Amino acid sequence: MLFEYAVEPQAIGSSWQNFRYLIEKFGFDRGRLIAQFPKGWTKLVHDASAGMKNVERLRLVEALNQAKKSKLIRSGRPYDPAIGTWLDNATAQQAAAPFHAIIALENPTARNDVLLVDDADEAHPLMACAHAWEVQRTGGALASAMAPMLRAARTVLFVDPFFDIRRPHYCETLKASLDLIAAAGGAPPRCEIHFRDHDARPPAELIERNAHRWLKDVLPGGFSVSLFAWKQKVGGEDLHARDLFTDVGALNVEAGFEALGAHQSVRLSLLSDALAAQGLAKFARTGTAYDLVQPILKINADGSVEREP
């Protein structure tokens, strides 16, 4: 699962040992993410490292820059110095927008949701994270399960051999996912749908004429989605897996993105960073695993359709 943690800047940044011990436990592939709380969290960590040796500080800065790609996510939660310390602010959020847990140097009120640095061990119940789990097979449940990854990504690929924008059950998941991204603010990511081409697929001309109808009210304002159709190479691998690939991480969506109802379930599994990178490369325009069927169609929120070069 994807859990969000609040980590006190002083707790992680006060020593190289603490930093190295904690930062390795986070990442989309591990299911644990550090909320940038407050907004300037990375600067506060850097400030907390002032007592480190120069070589250690340089290593910390480099590691923080790398962590922004796959370990840190925007929090969006308010921070009010008038409330008190960082820990006071973090615990205040537990009633409104709770973190899965808080990691801090001290726990003066012995809260059950606060971990001391030395206790933030993989075996601790608050650090336990299942790498595969099931959710109801609805668009909302799927989007919620993928939410941290969707909000953090700048590139989002829905890979499903049977994804069909003519079918409302697929559009339900697409709409719920893109609405969630839009609600987080920021520039829309590049969104792509990758599917297997076959004889029953509508030709490009039919999609161009009807996309505005099939995707009516599905894409938020300013968003677009690009459609990629792939064919199996002679003697090549079959396109069968259903995955969410992004530039920050990846998930396997065992039964695919079709929202067939709460009476069914779908298993999601975290994929390694290496598999995420392989997926992005495999489904790039220049990918060699499958044959790309031209044209690539970009559908905009206003219903207009462009042929991508």
MIVEXFI-369907 format. One record per atom (N, C-alpha, C): residue number from 0; residue in one letter; atom name; x, y, z. Coordinates in steps of 0.2 Angstrom, whole numbers. Layout:
<nodes>
   nr  rest  atom     px     py     pz
  NUM     A    CA      X      Y      Z
...
</nodes>
This chain:
<nodes>
   nr  rest  atom     px     py     pz
    0     M     N      4     -6      0
    0     M    CA      0      0      0
    0     M     C      4      6      0
    1     L     N      1     12     -1
    1     L    CA      5     18     -1
    1     L     C      3     22      5
    2     F     N      8     23      9
    2     F    CA      7     26     16
    2     F     C     11     33     16
    3     E     N      8     38     19
    3     E    CA     11     45     19
    3     E     C     13     46     26
    4     Y     N     20     48     27
    4     Y    CA     22     49     34
    4     Y     C     25     56     35
    5     A     N     24     59     41
    5     A    CA     27     65     42
    5     A     C     33     64     46
    6     V     N     39     67     43
    6     V    CA     46     65     46
    6     V     C     48     72     49
    7     E     N     50     73     55
    7     E    CA     52     79     58
    7     E     C     59     81     54
    8     P     N     60     87     52
    8     P    CA     66     89     48
    8     P     C     72     88     53
    9     Q     N     71     90     59
    9     Q    CA     77     89     64
    9     Q     C     79     82     65
   10     A     N     74     77     65
   10     A    CA     75     70     67
   10     A     C     79     67     61
   11     I     N     77     69     55
   11     I    CA     81     65     49
   11     I     C     87     69     47
   12     G     N     87     76     49
   12     G    CA     93     80     46
   12     G     C     98     81     51
   13     S     N     98     79     58
   13     S    CA    102     81     63
   13     S     C    109     77     63
   14     S     N    109     71     59
   14     S    CA    115     67     59
   14     S     C    114     63     52
   15     W     N    120     61     50
   15     W    CA    121     57     44
   15     W     C    118     50     45
   16     Q     N    119     48     51
   16     Q    CA    117     41     53
   16     Q     C    109     41     52
   17     N     N    106     46     56
   17     N    CA     98     46     55
   17     N     C     96     47     48
   18     F     N     99     51     45
   18     F    CA     97     52     38
   18     F     C     97     46     34
   19     R     N    103     43     34
   19     R    CA    104     37     30
   19     R     C     99     31     32
   20     Y     N     98     31     39
   20     Y    CA     94     25     41
   20     Y     C     87     26     39
   21     L     N     84     33     39
   21     L    CA     77     34     38
   21     L     C     76     34     30
   22     I     N     80     38     26
   22     I    CA     78     39     19
   22     I     C     78     33     15
   23     E     N     82     27     17
   23     E    CA     81     21     13
   23     E     C     75     17     14
   24     K     N     71     19     19
   24     K    CA     65     16     21
   24     K     C     59     18     17
   25     F     N     60     23     13
   25     F    CA     55     27      9
   25     F     C     56     26      1
   26     G     N     50     27     -2
   26     G    CA     50     26     -9
   26     G     C     43     23    -12
   27     F     N     41     25    -18
   27     F    CA     35     22    -20
   27     F     C     35     14    -21
   28     D     N     41     12    -22
   28     D    CA     42      5    -23
   28     D     C     42      1    -16
   29     R     N     43      5    -10
   29     R    CA     42      2     -4
   29     R     C     36      3      0
   30     G     N     32      8     -3
   30     G    CA     25      9     -1
   30     G     C     25     14      5
   31     R     N     30     18      6
   31     R    CA     31     23     11
   31     R     C     33     29      8
   32     L     N     30     35      9
   32     L    CA     32     41      6
   32     L     C     32     47     12
   33     I     N     37     51     11
   33     I    CA     38     57     16
   33     I     C     34     63     13
   34     A     N     29     65     17
   34     A    CA     26     71     16
   34     A     C     30     77     17
   35     Q     N     31     82     12
   35     Q    CA     34     88     13
   35     Q     C     30     93     17
   36     F     N     31     92     23
   36     F    CA     27     95     28
   36     F     C     32     99     33
   37     P     N     32    105     33
   37     P    CA     28    110     29
   37     P     C     31    110     22
   38     K     N     29    115     18
   38     K    CA     31    116     11
   38     K     C     38    116     10
   39     G     N     42    119     14
   39     G    CA     49    120     14
   39     G     C     53    115     18
   40     W     N     50    109     18
   40     W    CA     53    103     22
   40     W     C     60    102     20
   41     T     N     62    101     13
   41     T    CA     69    100     12
   41     T     C     74    105     14
   42     K     N     72    111     14
   42     K    CA     76    117     16
   42     K     C     77    116     24
   43     L     N     72    114     27
   43     L    CA     72    113     35
   43     L     C     77    107     36
   44     V     N     77    102     32
   44     V    CA     81     96     33
   44     V     C     89     99     32
   45     H     N     89    102     27
   45     H    CA     96    105     25
   45     H     C     99    109     31
   46     D     N     94    114     33
   46     D    CA     96    118     39
   46     D     C     98    114     45
   47     A     N     94    108     46
   47     A    CA     96    104     52
   47     A     C    103    100     52
   48     S     N    105    100     45
   48     S    CA    111     96     44
   48     S     C    118    101     45
   49     A     N    117    107     48
   49     A    CA    122    112     48
   49     A     C    128    109     52
   50     G     N    127    105     57
   50     G    CA    132    102     61
   50     G     C    136     96     58
   51     M     N    134     94     52
   51     M    CA    137     88     49
   51     M     C    144     90     46
   52     K     N    148     85     45
   52     K    CA    154     87     41
   52     K     C    152     88     34
   53     N     N    157     92     30
   53     N    CA    155     95     24
   53     N     C    153     89     19
   54     V     N    157     84     19
   54     V    CA    156     78     15
   54     V     C    150     75     16
   55     E     N    147     75     22
   55     E    CA    141     72     24
   55     E     C    135     76     21
   56     R     N    136     83     22
   56     R    CA    131     87     20
   56     R     C    130     87     12
   57     L     N    136     86      9
   57     L    CA    135     86      1
   57     L     C    131     79     -1
   58     R     N    133     74      3
   58     R    CA    129     68      2
   58     R     C    122     68      3
   59     L     N    120     72      9
   59     L    CA    113     73     10
   59     L     C    110     77      5
   60     V     N    113     82      3
   60     V    CA    110     87     -2
   60     V     C    108     82     -9
   61     E     N    113     78    -11
   61     E    CA    112     74    -17
   61     E     C    107     69    -16
   62     A     N    107     66    -10
   62     A    CA    101     61     -8
   62     A     C     95     64     -8
   63     L     N     94     70     -5
   63     L    CA     88     74     -5
   63     L     C     85     75    -12
   64     N     N     90     78    -17
   64     N    CA     88     79    -23
   64     N     C     85     73    -27
   65     Q     N     88     67    -26
   65     Q    CA     86     61    -28
   65     Q     C     79     59    -25
   66     A     N     79     60    -19
   66     A    CA     72     58    -15
   66     A     C     66     62    -18
   67     K     N     67     68    -21
   67     K    CA     62     71    -23
   67     K     C     58     68    -29
   68     K     N     62     63    -32
   68     K    CA     59     60    -38
   68     K     C     55     54    -36
   69     S     N     56     51    -30
   69     S    CA     52     45    -29
   69     S     C     51     43    -22
   70     K     N     53     48    -17
   70     K    CA     52     47    -10
   70     K     C     48     52     -7
   71     L     N     48     58     -9
   71     L    CA     44     64     -6
   71     L     C     38     66    -10
   72     I     N     33     68     -7
   72     I    CA     27     70    -10
   72     I     C     24     77     -7
   73     R     N     21     81    -11
   73     R    CA     18     87     -8
   73     R     C     13     85     -3
   74     S     N     13     89      2
   74     S    CA      8     87      8
   74     S     C      1     91      7
   75     G     N      2     98      5
   75     G    CA     -4    102      4
   75     G     C     -8    103     11
   76     R     N     -5    101     17
   76     R    CA     -8    103     23
   76     R     C     -6    109     26
   77     P     N    -10    113     29
   77     P    CA     -8    119     32
   77     P     C     -3    119     38
   78     Y     N      2    123     39
   78     Y    CA      6    123     44
   78     Y     C      6    130     47
   79     D     N      5    130     54
   79     D    CA      4    137     57
   79     D     C      9    137     63
   80     P     N     14    141     62
   80     P    CA     19    142     68
   80     P     C     16    144     75
   81     A     N     10    147     74
   81     A    CA      7    149     80
   81     A     C      5    143     84
   82     I     N      4    138     81
   82     I    CA      1    132     85
   82     I     C      7    129     89
   83     G     N     13    130     87
   83     G    CA     19    128     91
   83     G     C     24    125     87
   84     T     N     27    119     89
   84     T    CA     32    116     86
   84     T     C     30    112     80
   85     W     N     35    109     77
   85     W    CA     34    105     71
   85     W     C     29     99     73
   86     L     N     31     96     79
   86     L    CA     27     90     81
   86     L     C     20     92     83
   87     D     N     19     98     86
   87     D    CA     13    101     87
   87     D     C      8    101     81
   88     N     N     11    104     76
   88     N    CA      8    105     69
   88     N     C      6     98     66
   89     A     N     11     93     67
   89     A    CA     10     87     64
   89     A     C      4     83     67
   90     T     N      4     83     74
   90     T    CA     -1     80     77
   90     T     C     -8     83     77
   91     A     N     -8     90     76
   91     A    CA    -14     93     74
   91     A     C    -17     91     68
   92     Q     N    -13     89     63
   92     Q    CA    -16     86     57
   92     Q     C    -19     79     57
   93     Q     N    -18     76     63
   93     Q    CA    -21     69     63
   93     Q     C    -28     69     64
   94     A     N    -31     74     66
   94     A    CA    -38     74     66
   94     A     C    -42     76     59
   95     A     N    -38     80     55
   95     A    CA    -41     82     49
   95     A     C    -38     79     43
   96     A     N    -32     78     42
   96     A    CA    -29     75     36
   96     A     C    -23     70     39
   97     P     N    -25     65     42
   97     P    CA    -20     61     46
   97     P     C    -14     58     41
   98     F     N     -8     58     44
   98     F    CA     -3     54     41
   98     F     C     -3     47     44
   99     H     N      0     42     40
   99     H    CA      0     35     43
   99     H     C      3     35     49
  100     A     N      9     39     50
  100     A    CA     12     39     56
  100     A     C     17     46     56
  101     I     N     19     47     62
  101     I    CA     24     53     62
  101     I     C     30     51     65
  102     I     N     36     53     62
  102     I    CA     43     51     65
  102     I     C     46     57     68
  103     A     N     48     57     74
  103     A    CA     51     63     77
  103     A     C     56     61     82
  104     L     N     60     66     85
  104     L    CA     65     65     89
  104     L     C     62     63     96
  105     E     N     56     66     98
  105     E    CA     53     65    104
  105     E     C     46     64    104
  106     N     N     43     61    109
  106     N    CA     36     59    109
  106     N     C     34     61    116
  107     P     N     33     67    118
  107     P    CA     32     69    125
  107     P     C     25     67    128
  108     T     N     20     66    123
  108     T    CA     14     64    126
  108     T     C     12     57    125
  109     A     N     17     53    123
  109     A    CA     17     46    122
  109     A     C     11     44    117
  110     R     N     11     47    111
  110     R    CA      6     46    106
  110     R     C      7     39    103
  111     N     N      2     36    101
  111     N    CA      3     29     98
  111     N     C      5     30     90
  112     D     N      3     36     88
  112     D    CA      5     37     80
  112     D     C     11     41     79
  113     V     N     15     41     85
  113     V    CA     22     45     84
  113     V     C     27     39     85
  114     L     N     32     39     81
  114     L    CA     38     35     81
  114     L     C     44     38     83
  115     L     N     48     36     87
  115     L    CA     55     39     88
  115     L     C     59     36     82
  116     V     N     65     39     81
  116     V    CA     69     37     75
  116     V     C     71     30     76
  117     D     N     74     28     82
  117     D    CA     76     22     83
  117     D     C     71     16     82
  118     D     N     65     18     83
  118     D    CA     59     13     83
  118     D     C     56     13     76
  119     A     N     59     17     71
  119     A    CA     56     17     64
  119     A     C     59     11     60
  120     D     N     58      5     63
  120     D    CA     61     -1     60
  120     D     C     56     -5     56
  121     E     N     58     -8     51
  121     E    CA     54    -12     46
  121     E     C     49    -16     50
  122     A     N     51    -19     56
  122     A    CA     47    -23     59
  122     A     C     41    -20     63
  123     H     N     42    -13     64
  123     H    CA     37    -10     68
  123     H     C     30    -10     65
  124     P     N     24    -11     68
  124     P    CA     18    -11     65
  124     P     C     16     -5     61
  125     L     N     19      1     63
  125     L    CA     17      7     59
  125     L     C     22      8     53
  126     M     N     27      4     53
  126     M    CA     31      4     47
  126     M     C     29     -2     42
  127     A     N     25     -7     44
  127     A    CA     23    -12     40
  127     A     C     19    -10     34
  128     C     N     21    -12     28
  128     C    CA     17    -10     22
  128     C     C     17    -16     17
  129     A     N     11    -18     16
  129     A    CA      9    -23     11
  129     A     C     11    -21      4
  130     H     N     15    -25      0
  130     H    CA     16    -23     -6
  130     H     C     11    -26    -11
  131     A     N      6    -29     -9
  131     A    CA      0    -31    -13
  131     A     C     -6    -31     -9
  132     W     N    -11    -28    -12
  132     W    CA    -17    -27     -8
  132     W     C    -23    -27    -13
  133     E     N    -29    -28    -10
  133     E    CA    -35    -28    -14
  133     E     C    -40    -22    -13
  134     V     N    -43    -19    -18
  134     V    CA    -48    -14    -17
  134     V     C    -54    -16    -21
  135     Q     N    -59    -12    -20
  135     Q    CA    -66    -13    -24
  135     Q     C    -64    -11    -31
  136     R     N    -68    -15    -35
  136     R    CA    -67    -13    -42
  136     R     C    -71     -8    -45
  137     T     N    -70     -2    -42
  137     T    CA    -74      4    -44
  137     T     C    -69     10    -46
  138     G     N    -71     14    -50
  138     G    CA    -66     20    -52
  138     G     C    -64     23    -46
  139     G     N    -68     25    -41
  139     G    CA    -66     29    -35
  139     G     C    -61     25    -31
  140     A     N    -62     19    -30
  140     A    CA    -58     15    -26
  140     A     C    -51     14    -29
  141     L     N    -51     13    -36
  141     L    CA    -44     12    -39
  141     L     C    -41     19    -39
  142     A     N    -44     24    -40
  142     A    CA    -41     31    -40
  142     A     C    -38     32    -33
  143     S     N    -42     31    -28
  143     S    CA    -39     32    -21
  143     S     C    -33     28    -20
  144     A     N    -33     22    -22
  144     A    CA    -27     17    -21
  144     A     C    -21     20    -24
  145     M     N    -22     23    -30
  145     M    CA    -16     25    -34
  145     M     C    -15     32    -33
  146     A     N    -19     36    -28
  146     A    CA    -18     43    -27
  146     A     C    -11     46    -26
  147     P     N     -7     44    -21
  147     P    CA     -1     47    -20
  147     P     C      3     47    -27
  148     M     N      3     41    -30
  148     M    CA      7     41    -36
  148     M     C      5     45    -42
  149     L     N     -2     46    -43
  149     L    CA     -5     50    -48
  149     L     C     -4     57    -46
  150     R     N     -4     59    -40
  150     R    CA     -3     66    -38
  150     R     C      4     69    -39
  151     A     N      9     64    -38
  151     A    CA     16     66    -39
  151     A     C     19     65    -46
  152     A     N     15     62    -50
  152     A    CA     18     60    -57
  152     A     C     17     66    -62
  153     R     N     22     67    -66
  153     R    CA     22     71    -72
  153     R     C     20     67    -78
  154     T     N     21     61    -78
  154     T    CA     19     57    -84
  154     T     C     15     51    -81
  155     V     N      9     49    -84
  155     V    CA      5     44    -82
  155     V     C      3     40    -87
  156     L     N      5     33    -87
  156     L    CA      3     28    -92
  156     L     C     -2     23    -89
  157     F     N     -8     23    -92
  157     F    CA    -13     17    -91
  157     F     C    -12     12    -96
  158     V     N     -9      6    -94
  158     V    CA     -7      1    -99
  158     V     C    -12     -5    -97
  159     D     N    -16     -6   -102
  159     D    CA    -22    -11   -102
  159     D     C    -23    -14   -109
  160     P     N    -22    -20   -110
  160     P    CA    -23    -22   -117
  160     P     C    -31    -21   -120
  161     F     N    -35    -20   -115
  161     F    CA    -42    -20   -117
  161     F     C    -45    -13   -115
  162     F     N    -41     -8   -113
  162     F    CA    -44     -1   -112
  162     F     C    -47      1   -118
  163     D     N    -53      4   -117
  163     D    CA    -58      6   -122
  163     D     C    -62     12   -120
  164     I     N    -60     18   -123
  164     I    CA    -63     24   -121
  164     I     C    -71     24   -123
  165     R     N    -73     19   -127
  165     R    CA    -80     19   -128
  165     R     C    -84     16   -123
  166     R     N    -81     13   -118
  166     R    CA    -84      9   -113
  166     R     C    -84     13   -106
  167     P     N    -90     14   -103
  167     P    CA    -91     18    -97
  167     P     C    -87     16    -91
  168     H     N    -86      9    -91
  168     H    CA    -82      6    -85
  168     H     C    -75      8    -85
  169     Y     N    -72      9    -91
  169     Y    CA    -65     12    -91
  169     Y     C    -65     19    -90
  170     C     N    -70     23    -93
  170     C    CA    -70     30    -92
  170     C     C    -71     32    -85
  171     E     N    -75     27    -81
  171     E    CA    -76     29    -74
  171     E     C    -69     29    -70
  172     T     N    -65     25    -71
  172     T    CA    -58     25    -68
  172     T     C    -54     30    -71
  173     L     N    -54     32    -77
  173     L    CA    -50     37    -80
  173     L     C    -52     44    -77
  174     K     N    -59     45    -77
  174     K    CA    -62     51    -74
  174     K     C    -60     52    -67
  175     A     N    -61     47    -63
  175     A    CA    -59     47    -55
  175     A     C    -52     49    -54
  176     S     N    -47     46    -59
  176     S    CA    -40     47    -58
  176     S     C    -38     54    -60
  177     L     N    -41     56    -65
  177     L    CA    -39     63    -68
  177     L     C    -42     68    -63
  178     D     N    -48     67    -61
  178     D    CA    -51     72    -56
  178     D     C    -47     73    -50
  179     L     N    -44     67    -47
  179     L    CA    -40     67    -41
  179     L     C    -34     71    -43
  180     I     N    -31     70    -49
  180     I    CA    -25     74    -50
  180     I     C    -27     82    -51
  181     A     N    -32     83    -54
  181     A    CA    -34     90    -55
  181     A     C    -35     94    -48
  182     A     N    -38     90    -44
  182     A    CA    -40     93    -37
  182     A     C    -34     95    -33
  183     A     N    -28     91    -35
  183     A    CA    -22     93    -31
  183     A     C    -18     99    -34
  184     G     N    -21    102    -39
  184     G    CA    -18    108    -42
  184     G     C    -12    106    -46
  185     G     N     -9    112    -49
  185     G    CA     -3    111    -53
  185     G     C     -4    109    -60
  186     A     N      1    109    -64
  186     A    CA      0    108    -71
  186     A     C     -2    101    -73
  187     P     N     -7    100    -77
  187     P    CA     -9     93    -79
  187     P     C     -3     89    -81
  188     P     N     -2     82    -79
  188     P    CA      3     78    -82
  188     P     C      2     76    -89
  189     R     N      7     73    -92
  189     R    CA      5     70    -99
  189     R     C      2     63    -97
  190     C     N     -4     62   -100
  190     C    CA     -8     56    -98
  190     C     C     -8     52   -105
  191     E     N     -7     45   -104
  191     E    CA     -7     41   -110
  191     E     C    -11     35   -108
  192     I     N    -14     32   -113
  192     I    CA    -18     25   -113
  192     I     C    -15     21   -118
  193     H     N    -12     15   -116
  193     H    CA     -9     10   -120
  193     H     C    -13      4   -120
  194     F     N    -15      2   -126
  194     F    CA    -19     -4   -127
  194     F     C    -17     -9   -133
  195     R     N    -20    -14   -133
  195     R    CA    -18    -19   -139
  195     R     C    -23    -18   -145
  196     D     N    -20    -17   -150
  196     D    CA    -24    -16   -156
  196     D     C    -27    -23   -159
  197     H     N    -33    -23   -162
  197     H    CA    -36    -29   -165
  197     H     C    -41    -26   -169
  198     D     N    -44    -31   -173
  198     D    CA    -49    -29   -178
  198     D     C    -55    -26   -176
  199     A     N    -57    -27   -170
  199     A    CA    -63    -24   -168
  199     A     C    -62    -16   -165
  200     R     N    -56    -14   -165
  200     R    CA    -54     -7   -163
  200     R     C    -57     -2   -168
  201     P     N    -60      3   -166
  201     P    CA    -62      8   -171
  201     P     C    -56     11   -174
  202     P     N    -57     13   -181
  202     P    CA    -52     16   -184
  202     P     C    -51     23   -182
  203     A     N    -45     26   -183
  203     A    CA    -43     33   -180
  203     A     C    -49     38   -182
  204     E     N    -51     38   -188
  204     E    CA    -56     42   -191
  204     E     C    -63     42   -187
  205     L     N    -65     36   -184
  205     L    CA    -71     36   -180
  205     L     C    -69     39   -173
  206     I     N    -63     37   -171
  206     I    CA    -62     40   -164
  206     I     C    -62     48   -165
  207     E     N    -59     51   -170
  207     E    CA    -59     58   -171
  207     E     C    -66     61   -171
  208     R     N    -70     57   -174
  208     R    CA    -77     60   -174
  208     R     C    -81     59   -168
  209     N     N    -80     54   -164
  209     N    CA    -84     53   -158
  209     N     C    -81     54   -151
  210     A     N    -74     55   -151
  210     A    CA    -71     56   -145
  210     A     C    -74     61   -140
  211     H     N    -77     66   -143
  211     H    CA    -80     71   -139
  211     H     C    -86     69   -135
  212     R     N    -89     64   -138
  212     R    CA    -95     60   -135
  212     R     C    -93     55   -130
  213     W     N    -88     51   -132
  213     W    CA    -86     46   -128
  213     W     C    -83     48   -121
  214     L     N    -79     54   -122
  214     L    CA    -76     56   -116
  214     L     C    -79     63   -113
  215     K     N    -85     64   -115
  215     K    CA    -89     70   -112
  215     K     C    -89     70   -105
  216     D     N    -86     75   -102
  216     D    CA    -86     77    -95
  216     D     C    -81     72    -91
  217     V     N    -77     68    -95
  217     V    CA    -72     64    -92
  217     V     C    -65     68    -90
  218     L     N    -63     72    -95
  218     L    CA    -56     75    -94
  218     L     C    -57     82    -91
  219     P     N    -54     83    -85
  219     P    CA    -54     90    -82
  219     P     C    -52     95    -87
  220     G     N    -54    102    -86
  220     G    CA    -51    107    -90
  220     G     C    -44    107    -91
  221     G     N    -41    108    -97
  221     G    CA    -34    109    -97
  221     G     C    -30    102    -98
  222     F     N    -34     96    -97
  222     F    CA    -31     90    -98
  222     F     C    -32     87   -105
  223     S     N    -28     82   -106
  223     S    CA    -28     78   -112
  223     S     C    -26     71   -111
  224     V     N    -28     67   -116
  224     V    CA    -25     60   -115
  224     V     C    -24     57   -122
  225     S     N    -18     54   -123
  225     S    CA    -15     52   -129
  225     S     C    -16     44   -129
  226     L     N    -19     42   -135
  226     L    CA    -20     35   -136
  226     L     C    -15     31   -140
  227     F     N    -12     26   -138
  227     F    CA     -7     22   -141
  227     F     C    -10     15   -142
  228     A     N    -10     13   -148
  228     A    CA    -12      6   -150
  228     A     C     -5      2   -152
  229     W     N     -5     -4   -149
  229     W    CA      1     -8   -151
  229     W     C     -1    -15   -153
  230     K     N      4    -18   -158
  230     K    CA      3    -24   -160
  230     K     C      9    -29   -158
  231     Q     N      8    -35   -157
  231     Q    CA     13    -40   -156
  231     Q     C     17    -41   -162
  232     K     N     24    -41   -160
  232     K    CA     29    -42   -166
  232     K     C     28    -50   -167
  233     V     N     30    -51   -173
  233     V    CA     30    -58   -175
  233     V     C     36    -62   -171
  234     G     N     33    -67   -167
  234     G    CA     38    -70   -162
  234     G     C     40    -66   -156
  235     G     N     36    -60   -155
  235     G    CA     38    -56   -149
  235     G     C     33    -57   -143
  236     E     N     34    -54   -138
  236     E    CA     30    -55   -132
  236     E     C     23    -52   -133
  237     D     N     18    -55   -129
  237     D    CA     11    -53   -129
  237     D     C     10    -47   -124
  238     L     N      6    -42   -126
  238     L    CA      4    -37   -122
  238     L     C     -2    -39   -118
  239     H     N      0    -41   -111
  239     H    CA     -6    -44   -107
  239     H     C     -6    -41   -100
  240     A     N     -1    -38    -98
  240     A    CA     -1    -35    -91
  240     A     C     -5    -29    -91
  241     R     N     -8    -27    -85
  241     R    CA    -11    -21    -84
  241     R     C     -7    -17    -78
  242     D     N     -5    -12    -80
  242     D    CA      0     -8    -76
  242     D     C     -2      0    -76
  243     L     N      0      3    -70
  243     L    CA      1     10    -70
  243     L     C      8     12    -70
  244     F     N     11     15    -75
  244     F    CA     18     17    -75
  244     F     C     18     25    -75
  245     T     N     22     27    -71
  245     T    CA     23     34    -70
  245     T     C     31     36    -69
  246     D     N     32     42    -70
  246     D    CA     39     44    -69
  246     D     C     42     44    -61
  247     V     N     37     42    -57
  247     V    CA     39     41    -50
  247     V     C     39     34    -47
  248     G     N     35     30    -51
  248     G    CA     34     23    -48
  248     G     C     29     20    -52
  249     A     N     27     13    -51
  249     A    CA     23      9    -55
  249     A     C     19      4    -50
  250     L     N     13      3    -53
  250     L    CA      9     -2    -50
  250     L     C      6     -7    -55
  251     N     N      6    -13    -53
  251     N    CA      2    -18    -57
  251     N     C     -5    -18    -55
  252     V     N     -9    -18    -59
  252     V    CA    -17    -18    -58
  252     V     C    -19    -24    -61
  253     E     N    -19    -30    -57
  253     E    CA    -20    -37    -59
  253     E     C    -26    -38    -64
  254     A     N    -32    -35    -63
  254     A    CA    -37    -36    -67
  254     A     C    -39    -31    -72
  255     G     N    -35    -26    -72
  255     G    CA    -36    -20    -76
  255     G     C    -40    -14    -73
  256     F     N    -41     -9    -77
  256     F    CA    -44     -3    -75
  256     F     C    -51     -2    -76
  257     E     N    -54     -8    -78
  257     E    CA    -62     -8    -79
  257     E     C    -65     -8    -73
  258     A     N    -70     -3    -71
  258     A    CA    -73     -3    -65
  258     A     C    -80     -7    -66
  259     L     N    -80    -13    -63
  259     L    CA    -85    -17    -64
  259     L     C    -90    -18    -58
  260     G     N    -88    -14    -53
  260     G    CA    -93    -13    -47
  260     G     C    -89    -15    -40
  261     A     N    -93    -13    -35
  261     A    CA    -90    -14    -28
  261     A     C    -90    -22    -26
  262     H     N    -94    -26    -30
  262     H    CA    -95    -33    -28
  262     H     C    -89    -37    -30
  263     Q     N    -85    -34    -34
  263     Q    CA    -78    -37    -37
  263     Q     C    -72    -33    -34
  264     S     N    -67    -37    -34
  264     S    CA    -61    -34    -31
  264     S     C    -55    -34    -36
  265     V     N    -50    -30    -35
  265     V    CA    -44    -30    -40
  265     V     C    -38    -29    -35
  266     R     N    -33    -33    -37
  266     R    CA    -27    -33    -33
  266     R     C    -22    -29    -36
  267     L     N    -19    -24    -32
  267     L    CA    -14    -20    -34
  267     L     C     -7    -22    -31
  268     S     N     -2    -21    -35
  268     S    CA      5    -23    -32
  268     S     C     10    -18    -34
  269     L     N     14    -16    -29
  269     L    CA     20    -11    -30
  269     L     C     25    -15    -35
  270     L     N     27    -11    -40
  270     L    CA     33    -13    -44
  270     L     C     39     -9    -42
  271     S     N     45    -12    -43
  271     S    CA     51     -9    -42
  271     S     C     53     -3    -46
  272     D     N     57      1    -44
  272     D    CA     59      7    -48
  272     D     C     62      4    -55
  273     A     N     65     -1    -55
  273     A    CA     68     -4    -61
  273     A     C     63     -6    -66
  274     L     N     57     -9    -64
  274     L    CA     52    -11    -68
  274     L     C     48     -5    -70
  275     A     N     47      0    -66
  275     A    CA     44      6    -68
  275     A     C     48     10    -74
  276     A     N     54     10    -73
  276     A    CA     58     13    -79
  276     A     C     58      9    -85
  277     Q     N     58      2    -84
  277     Q    CA     57     -2    -90
  277     Q     C     50     -1    -94
  278     G     N     45      0    -90
  278     G    CA     38      1    -92
  278     G     C     38      7    -96
  279     L     N     41     12    -94
  279     L    CA     41     19    -97
  279     L     C     45     18   -104
  280     A     N     50     15   -104
  280     A    CA     54     14   -110
  280     A     C     51      9   -115
  281     K     N     47      4   -112
  281     K    CA     44     -1   -117
  281     K     C     38      3   -121
  282     F     N     35      7   -117
  282     F    CA     29     10   -121
  282     F     C     30     17   -123
  283     A     N     37     19   -124
  283     A    CA     39     25   -127
  283     A     C     38     25   -135
  284     R     N     37     30   -138
  284     R    CA     36     30   -145
  284     R     C     42     26   -149
  285     T     N     48     26   -146
  285     T    CA     53     23   -149
  285     T     C     54     16   -146
  286     G     N     49     13   -142
  286     G    CA     50      7   -139
  286     G     C     50      1   -144
  287     T     N     54     -4   -143
  287     T    CA     55     -9   -148
  287     T     C     51    -16   -146
  288     A     N     48    -16   -140
  288     A    CA     44    -22   -138
  288     A     C     39    -24   -142
  289     Y     N     35    -19   -145
  289     Y    CA     29    -20   -149
  289     Y     C     29    -15   -155
  290     D     N     25    -17   -160
  290     D    CA     24    -12   -165
  290     D     C     19     -7   -164
  291     L     N     21     -1   -165
  291     L    CA     16      5   -163
  291     L     C     12      6   -170
  292     V     N      5      6   -168
  292     V    CA      0      7   -174
  292     V     C     -1     15   -174
  293     Q     N      1     18   -180
  293     Q    CA     -1     25   -181
  293     Q     C     -8     26   -183
  294     P     N    -11     32   -182
  294     P    CA     -8     38   -178
  294     P     C     -9     37   -171
  295     I     N     -5     41   -167
  295     I    CA     -6     42   -160
  295     I     C    -11     48   -159
  296     L     N    -17     47   -156
  296     L    CA    -22     52   -156
  296     L     C    -22     55   -149
  297     K     N    -22     62   -149
  297     K    CA    -22     66   -143
  297     K     C    -29     69   -142
  298     I     N    -33     67   -137
  298     I    CA    -39     70   -136
  298     I     C    -39     75   -130
  299     N     N    -42     81   -132
  299     N    CA    -42     86   -127
  299     N     C    -48     87   -123
  300     A     N    -48     91   -118
  300     A    CA    -54     91   -114
  300     A     C    -60     94   -117
  301     D     N    -59     98   -122
  301     D    CA    -64    101   -126
  301     D     C    -67     97   -131
  302     G     N    -64     91   -132
  302     G    CA    -67     86   -137
  302     G     C    -63     86   -143
  303     S     N    -59     90   -144
  303     S    CA    -55     91   -150
  303     S     C    -50     85   -150
  304     V     N    -48     83   -156
  304     V    CA    -43     77   -157
  304     V     C    -37     79   -162
  305     E     N    -31     78   -159
  305     E    CA    -25     80   -164
  305     E     C    -21     73   -165
  306     R     N    -18     73   -171
  306     R    CA    -14     67   -172
  306     R     C     -7     69   -171
  307     E     N     -4     66   -166
  307     E    CA      3     68   -164
  307     E     C      8     65   -169
  308     P     N     13     69   -170
  308     P    CA     19     67   -175
  308     P     C     23     62   -172
</nodes>
